[in-house]
Structure formats: C-alpha cells, structure tokens
Amino acid sequence: MRISPSTTRVAIVSFEGPDRYSTVGGLATRVTDLVPALVARGYDVTHVFVGDPALPADERRDGARFVRWGQWISRLHPRDVYDGEWGKWRDFSDTVPPWLVANIVAPPGRSVLLFEDWQTAQAAYRTAELAYIGGAGRRSVTLWNANNTYGCDGIDFARLQLTTRVTTVSRWMRTELQPFGVSDAIVVPNGIAERMLTPVSASDTSALRGALDAYVVFVKVARFDRDKRWLGAIDAVAELKRRGTQVRFLFRGSASPYRDEVLAHLYRRELSATTLRLDGQFTARAFAGRLASLTEDAAFLDFFVPERVLRALYGIADGVLANSEREPFGLVGLEVMGTGGVAYVGTTGEDYAQPLGNSVVVRTNDPREVADAAEYLRARPELEKRIRAEGRQTAKRYSWPRVIDDMELVWEYAAERAGG
C-alpha cells in the first residue's frame, strides 16, 4: 500500500503549536502552517502539542484534529509552553507513544508520524518500538526532524536511528548533526504558507512609506538571543548614522533577560531609542501615525504586530536583518522575500540565499558590511528592484505545497526501507 492522502493518516508531534501559549519561535510557524497544507492535500491530520490549558483537550477545527497534551502540567506553568519544560518532557515521553499507537498507528491503513525537535525524540523511538511490538510497524513511517541542535546532547541517537528516519531542514543542519553520530539525515526544507506570497496591501504600504520615506529603514524581528546578532544589527545602524544617513531601526523581540543587553547597547552606540506601545484597534494607518511622530533613531515595538502589518513593514523596509550567527533554516528570510522585501541573511542554514541575487548575504561580523550593502543598494535602485523580484520568486519555490511534494517522496523512501 503506497502512501497517499486517501490511505494515510499523518500525525505531527511537537511541543509548540498554534495556541498563543504554544507559540515561541519558528517551530510554531512551521507546524502551524504545515497542518493546513497537509489537510489541503487531502490527508487526515492530527497535531499533538503542548497547548493552552484553558482550551479543549481534543478539538477538531479546519479539517484537522488538535490534541493538547499535558494540560494538567500546563495549568501549573501558565507562562508558555516551555514553562516547566522538563516535567512536560517527561510526561510527554511517557504518555504520548501509547496514545499515538492506539489512535494513529493501529487503525487500518498507513500512518506517517512526524516528530519535531529534541523534546519529542524519546517519544518518537518509543512510539516506533510500540508499533512494531503491536504488529503495525510495517504500516507506519516514523520520522524525527531536527530544526536546531538545542538539546541534542541528551538524545539517544543510536536508539533513535534504529527506529526512525532522521530528517533536518538544511544542509548546514545536516552537518551540525554529524558530531552526534547522525551521518545520513535527509534534508527536507522548511516551507512557508501560501498566504505569505499574497501581495501586501497597497494602502498599508502607502501609509508606512509615507511615514518613513525620508529614512533608511531597517527592521529586525527575532528572539532576544545572542545567536540572532542583535548587537551587530545595532552596530550596523550606528555605522549608518555615523556616515550621516538618516536611519530608523524598528525591532521586536521575545520576553528574555537578553533584551536588557540589547537596549543598553543602543545607548552605548549613542542611538536614541524609545518603546512604542499601541492599544485599541491596530491598523497600518494607526501604526504609521506613531512612526511619523518618532524623533528617535530606534523604536522597540513592545506589542503584538499583526501579520498583515508586519508583512507591509517588511515590504517597505530598506532591509530586514535576519542575519543570525547560527540559523538552521532562515524562515524569516523567506517570509520577507514573499513580501518583496530585502532580506539580510546569514551564511549557515539559508540554502536558498543568493548574494545580491535574491537577498543580501552577511558574511562577517563587521557592521560596515551591512552599512556598505545598504548604501550600495540605495545608489542602485534597479539592482534593489531586481533583488526584490527574485526574492518573491524564490519564496514561491518554498511554499508548503511544493515542499510537501518532496516530503512525500521522503515518506515513500522511508516506508520502503522499513519494509512497508
């Protein structure tokens, strides 16, 4: 029996998910957008994740089933999905496998189980082992995917590789797994939702451009983490200002103690800064009004920016700084490209990046490199226009429907190797 939407159930197993409680980083974006793409392909999809303890434990919505695990623990740790992480991991590893075998693997037909990141590795190999003990192993394909190397030092990779197929999101990540004894991980790239390719609202971009047109605008949206090169981004903005450029740096990060270091560095580099908070109904026009009144060089966007407005901001910016020190894939870079924006990416997992073809590739820690690139493109509007157009074409090639084509091929290969 071949893998096909009519015969195959798919389970995605992860800590992060679509709830606000479960959304912390790029993993939430990955799984939240992959689920509807698989549903649209015709698969019966179940997403098991550590969800909001106040929402239903088992919910069917938009053609998929959402199972929120360990809510009894989450009630004791209400901050977010990683609050009380070790207790959640222990419970998850012990209790998810038998549920998956009973509800996804054992019923007639095929099943594909996609486990994400270190928190699910033990659950992955235990599920595969239980499936074989129960006689359903040949009808089930179990894959474990590495989006990062966080936590990999605690994984029993020997046991994992005996029972599951290891995948990862970029060639760089494949290399990063080799020190852990994984030499043949299959690269299946991330995807972006098709909505991320839709044209940005002309009224939104017009409002934002009107507020910022006199400035070179850089945007950065990332976790407050050293790997995200926050200090280097600030140094680049300071370098542009030193050269006499009128600049605006708009940024948003996560709740993290490192935020204080980022904010302090703005003042060390003699950049004036403010914190913007918006209450009430949020629109691009209201946001533009606040930006137009800015007198500071930098603004910390201390509020949730709706996707529609964020995409417009990406599209009008002179550059979006997604140049992490270690980036397993670079999802933000592709999302920026989908808006027609100029992504400044790094040199690790961004397999899709072509220097001054579809993006700016930042290859050093020298802030002058970013400043030079900004001035270079400012003086060559035709080149910038071409980069924006090529970026959009690149983003289209990484939409989830295209990536799922490749994903299905990997599932077939894994099924054949498992003897199914």
N, C-alpha and C positions, 0 to 999 in steps of 0.2 A: 504494500500500500504506500503510494507516494504521498509526500507532504503537499497538501493543497488546502485552501480555505474551507472546502466542503467536508473534509475529513479530519481536520486538525484543530485541536484546542491549543491556545497559547496562554501561558501564564508569565507575567512579568513580576519579578520578586525584587523588592528594593526597600531601603529604609525611607528614602524621600518619595514624595508623591505630589498629587495635585492640591492638597489642602494647604492653606496658608501656614499651618502648623508644621507641615512637612516640606515646605519649600525653603531651601537654604542656598543651594548652588546650582551648578549646571546639570547635576544628575536629575533634579526635579524637572528641569526643562526637557531633558532627554526623554524620560519615561512618560511625562505628561503629554508630550506631543507624539510619541511613538504609539501610544494606546489607540487614539482615534485613527491614526494612519493604518494600523492593522485592522481595525474594525471596518474602515472604508474598503480595505482589500477583501473583506468577507470573512475574516477569522472570528471565532468565538474567543474573546479575550477576557482574562481575569487579571486584575492588578492587585497584588498583595503588598501592602506597605504599612509603615507605622504612621497612622493618621491621627487626625484631630479626635481626642477622646470624647468630645461632645457631639460628634456626628454619628450616623448609623454605622454599626459594625460591619454590615453587609448590605451593599447598595448597588442597584442596577441603574445605570444612567448613560444615556447617549450610546446605547448599544454595547456597553461593556459592564463588567462586574467589578466593583471596588470593595476589597476586603481590608478593613483597617485592623491591624494586628496589635495585640498587647495593650489595648486601651486601658486596662486596669493599672498598668505601669505608667502610662502617659498621664493619667489623672494625677499621679503623684509628682509628675515632672512636666508642668504645663507650659514651660517656656517655648520649646520647639522639639523637633524630632530627635535631636542629639542631646537633649537634657536627660540625664540618666542613661546614657548610651550603653554602658556595659551591662546593666540589668536588662535592658531591652534586647541587646545582642544575645545574652544567654537564653532568655525566654524564646526569642525568635528561632535560634538554632535548634532548640529542643522541640518546639511545638509546631512550627511551620511544616517540616517534612512529612509527618503522617497526614496532615490535612491535605497537602498537595497530592500525595499518593491516592488518598481516598476520593478526592474531588476532581482532580485533573488527569491523573495518570491512569487509574484503574478503569474508568468507564470505557466502553468500546470506542475504537478509533485511535488516532495518533495524538500525541501531545508534544509540545515544544515548551521547555521551561527555560526562561531567560533570567539568570540571577545577576545582580549588579553590585559590584564593589565588595570590599573586604568583609563588611558586616554580614553578607549572605553566603560567603564561601563555605562555611561549615554546613549551613542549611542545604547548599547545593549538593555536596557529596553525600550527605545523609539521605537526601531525597532520592538520588540516583541509586544508592545502595538498597533502600527500602523497595524501590520499584523493581529491581532485579530479584530481590528475595521474594516479592509477591508475584513474580512471573510476568510483569508488564514492562520490564526494562527494554525489550527489543522494540516496543511500540512507542518509546519515549526518547526524546532527544534532550539532554541537559547541557546547557551552556552557561559558563560563568564569564562575565565581562569585566575587564579592568578599565575604569575611567581614570584611575590615578594609582599611585603606588602607596598611598596612605594606608597603613595597617597591614601591608603585605608581609611584613616580617613576622606576623603572628599566624599566617595561614599555613596549613599543612599541604603544601603544593604537591607532594608526592601522592597523597591520597586524592587530592582534587583532580589531578591529571589522569588517574586511573579510572575515574568515574564520569568525568565531564570533559567537554571540549572548551578550552580556554580561548577567549577572543579579547580583542582590545581595539581601541578607537583610532590608532595612528601607528605609523611605522616607528616613530620615536618611542611610543609607549611599549611597542613590542620589544625594542632594545632594552628599555628600562626593566622589563620583566625577566630578562635573561639572568641577572645575578641571583634571582630566586629559583633558578633551575627550570624556567619555562623557556624552551628554545623554539617552540613551534606554534606560538599563539597566532591565531588568524586575525588579520586586521579587517574589521568591518567599521567603516567610518560612521561618525555621528550624522544625523540629518537635521534639517530644520523644517518646521511646519510650513505648508504651502501658504498659509496666511502671511508669513514673513516675507513673501515675494510680491504681495499685492502693492500697488502704487501707494505711496504715502499721500495723505490728504493735502491737496494743494492749498486749502485755506489754512491748515495747520502750519505748513512750511512757510507760507507767506507771512503769517503772524510772527513766527520765530525769526525769520530773516529780517523782518522789519525792526525787530528789537536788537539784533546782534550784527547787522550788516557792516558796521564800522570796525568790527574787531576780527582778529584771527581767533577762532573758537575751537577749543579742544574739550572733549568730553571723555570722562572715564567712569565706568560703572563696573565695580568688581568688589569681591570681599576685601575687607581691610586685612591684608595679609602681606608679609614680606615678599612672597613669590610673585605678587602682582606688580612689582616695581613701582609702587606708589611714589617713593621718594625720587626715583628717576624721572617720573612724569612731572613732578613739581619742579625739578631742576631744569627740565626742558622748557617749561613755561617761563621760569625765571630767566633763562637764557634769551628767550624771545623778547621779553620785556627789556632786558639789558641792551639788546640791539635796537631798541626804540620802537618795537612793534606794540601796537595796542592789542591786548590779549584778554580773553575771558576763558577761565578754566571752570567748567561745571562738572561736579563729581558727586557720586553717590556710592556708599559702601555698606557693609554689614555692621551689625552690633558686635564690636570686638574691641578689646583694650588697645589694639594697634591703631585704632582711629586717633587716639590722642597723639601718637607719634606723627601721624600724617598731618594733623592740624598744626602741631608745633613746628613741623618742617616748613610749612607755608610761611610762618613768621620768621624763621631762621633765614629763609631766602628773600626776605623783605617783600613778600607778596601780601597785599591787603586781602582780607577774606571776610566772608560773612556766612551765616547759616540762613537758608531760606526754608520757611515752613508755610505750607498752603493748607488752609482749611476750607470746608464747604465744597461746592461743586467744582471739579477740576476740569479745565479746558485749556487747549493750547493758547487761546487768546488771553486767558487769565494769567497763565504762566508767562507768556510773552510780556504782559504788562509789568510783572515783577522783574523780569530780566532787563527790561528797558530802563528801569529805575536804579539798576545796580551802578554803584560807583567803584566797587571793589574789583580786584583782579580775579578773584576766585569765589565761587559760591558752593557751599556744601548743601546738596539737595536733601534735606532731612525730612523726607516724606516719600510715600509710595508714588512712583511716577507711572501712570497708566501706560500700557504697551503702545497704544496709538500715539501718545505724545512723545514717548521715548523714541519711537521709530522716526518721528518727524525731527527730533533733535539730532539723532544720528545722521539723518539725511542732509541737514543743512550745515553740520559742523565741518570745519576745515579738516578735522581729524578726530577719530575715536581711538584712544590709546588702550589697546588690548595687548600690549607688548609684555606679557608675563615672562618671568625668569624661567619658569617651568610650566609649560602649558600642554597638557595631554592631547588636546584636540584643537581648541580655539573656537568654541561655539559662538562667542560674541562677535568675533571677526566675520563669520558668515552671516550673522544676523545684520550686522552693519552693511555688508555688501548687498544684502537683499533690499535695503532701503535706497541703494545708490550712493551710500556714504563711502568715505575713505577710511579704511581700517589700517591702523598701525599695529602690526602683529609682530610676534617674536620669531624665533628660529627653532622651536622644538617640535611640537606636535601639529603645527599648522601645515599639513601636507598640501593643502590647496593653494597656498600663497605663492604668488609670482611677483618678485620685486619690481615695482613700478609698472607691473602688468595689470594686476587686479587689486594691488594693495601696496602699502609701504612696509617693507620688512626691516625691523630694527635689529641690527646685528651686534651692537655693542652696548655697553652701559654708559657711554659718553652722551650727555644730554645735548651736546652740539649736533649729534646725528639727527635727532628729531627736529631740532630747530632748523638745521640746514635743509631737511626734506620739506618742511613747511614753506620755507622761503622759495625753494626750488619750484614747488608746485604753484605757489602764488604767482610766480613770474611766468608760468607756462600753463595757462588755463586750458589749452587744448589737451595737454597731457593729463591734467586732472580730470577733465571730462571723459577721456578715454578710460582712465582707471575706474571711474565710477561705473561706466557702462560695462566694462569687462568684469567688474565685481558682481554686478547683477547677474550676468550670465553664469559666473562661477556658482553663485548661490543656488541658481536653478538646478545645477547638476547635483547638488547635495540636498534636494528636497527629499522628505521621507519616502514618498512613493518610489523614487529612483533607488534610494538606499535599500529599501525593502526587497527590490529585485535581487540585489546582491546578497542580502541577508538570507533569502530563501534558498539560494544556491549553497550557502554555507550549511544551512539546516539539512539539505539533501546529502551533502558530503558527510556530515556528522552522523546522519542516520545510516548511511551505507557502512561507515566504519564501525558503527555499533551493531551491525548485522541485522538491521531492521528492514 
